[in-house]
Amino acid sequence: MAANQAFQLEETRGWKMGLRNLMRKENGKRFKTRRWWVQLLIWTLLIDGFLILFMVSVQNAPRMSGQLMTDLEMFTTALEVLFGISTMGIGLGVIIATQDEVIGEKNSGTAHYL
């Protein structure tokens, strides 16, 4: 068990002291679980789903009004929508992903002191 092991000495100096331990701990919480795969899949499907929904509606709207869009106009519109949705999605994804950390801090009592 980890509690019975001896301490491991770190021989780094300067600003990197303890950085390896911190990165191992934080990356282990995220990448040693299935949660990041699920989050990646959900957000990819959400962003691509909104893009497909928008592209279908934009493609059909000019046909109904009698105007046709060129492929270049369709491509630039798709890029604008993709980057717009992705920008909002990144913000929402960060908020949702950090909710677990905030709740964990409240449960452990650390957030009480802040």
C-alpha positions in Angstrom: 0.0 0.0 0.0 1.1 3.6 -0.6 0.9 4.4 3.1 3.6 1.8 4.0 6.1 3.0 1.3 9.0 5.2 2.2 9.2 8.7 0.9 10.8 9.2 -2.5 13.4 12.0 -2.5 13.2 14.6 -5.3 16.5 16.0 -6.5 15.2 18.8 -8.6 16.0 22.4 -7.7 14.5 25.7 -8.5 11.0 26.4 -9.9 10.6 22.7 -11.1 10.7 21.3 -7.6 7.6 19.2 -7.1 6.2 19.9 -10.6 6.6 16.2 -11.6 4.6 15.0 -8.6 1.9 17.7 -9.2 1.5 16.8 -12.9 1.5 13.1 -12.2 -1.3 13.6 -9.6 -3.4 15.9 -11.7 -3.0 14.1 -15.0 -3.7 10.8 -13.2 -7.0 12.0 -11.9 -8.1 12.8 -15.5 -6.4 10.3 -17.8 -6.5 7.2 -15.7 -10.3 7.1 -15.8 -12.9 6.8 -18.5 -14.4 10.2 -17.7 -12.2 12.1 -20.2 -13.1 9.7 -23.0 -16.8 10.2 -22.3 -16.5 14.0 -22.1 -14.5 14.0 -25.4 -17.1 11.9 -27.1 -20.1 14.0 -25.8 -18.6 17.3 -26.7 -17.5 16.2 -30.1 -21.0 14.9 -30.8 -22.6 18.1 -29.5 -20.5 20.4 -31.5 -20.7 18.4 -34.7 -24.4 17.9 -34.2 -25.0 21.6 -34.0 -22.8 22.1 -37.1 -24.7 19.5 -39.1 -28.1 20.9 -38.0 -27.0 24.4 -39.0 -25.6 23.3 -42.3 -28.8 21.4 -43.2 -30.9 24.4 -42.4 -28.6 26.9 -44.2 -28.5 24.6 -47.2 -32.3 24.4 -47.5 -33.1 28.0 -46.7 -31.6 29.6 -49.9 -33.4 26.9 -52.0 -36.7 28.0 -50.5 -36.1 31.7 -51.2 -34.7 31.1 -54.7 -31.1 32.1 -54.0 -28.3 29.6 -54.2 -25.2 29.7 -52.1 -21.8 28.9 -53.7 -19.6 26.2 -52.2 -17.2 28.9 -51.0 -20.0 30.8 -49.1 -21.2 27.5 -47.6 -17.6 26.6 -46.5 -16.9 30.0 -44.9 -20.3 30.0 -43.2 -19.6 26.5 -41.8 -16.2 27.6 -40.5 -17.7 30.6 -38.8 -20.4 28.5 -37.1 -17.9 25.8 -36.1 -15.5 28.3 -34.4 -18.4 30.1 -32.8 -20.0 26.9 -31.4 -16.5 25.5 -30.4 -15.7 28.7 -28.5 -18.9 28.6 -26.5 -18.5 24.8 -26.1 -15.0 25.2 -24.6 -16.3 27.6 -22.0 -19.3 25.4 -21.1 -17.0 22.3 -21.1 -14.6 23.9 -18.6 -17.4 24.9 -16.3 -19.0 21.5 -16.4 -15.7 19.7 -15.9 -14.7 21.9 -12.9 -18.0 21.4 -11.1 -16.7 18.1 -9.8 -13.6 19.8 -8.3 -15.7 22.5 -6.7 -18.1 20.0 -5.1 -15.1 18.0 -3.9 -13.6 21.1 -2.3 -16.9 21.8 -0.6 -17.2 18.2 0.7 -13.7 18.2 2.0 -14.1 21.5 3.8 -11.4 23.4 1.9 -13.8 25.7 0.2 -15.2 26.8 3.6 -12.0 28.8 4.3 -12.2 30.7 1.0 
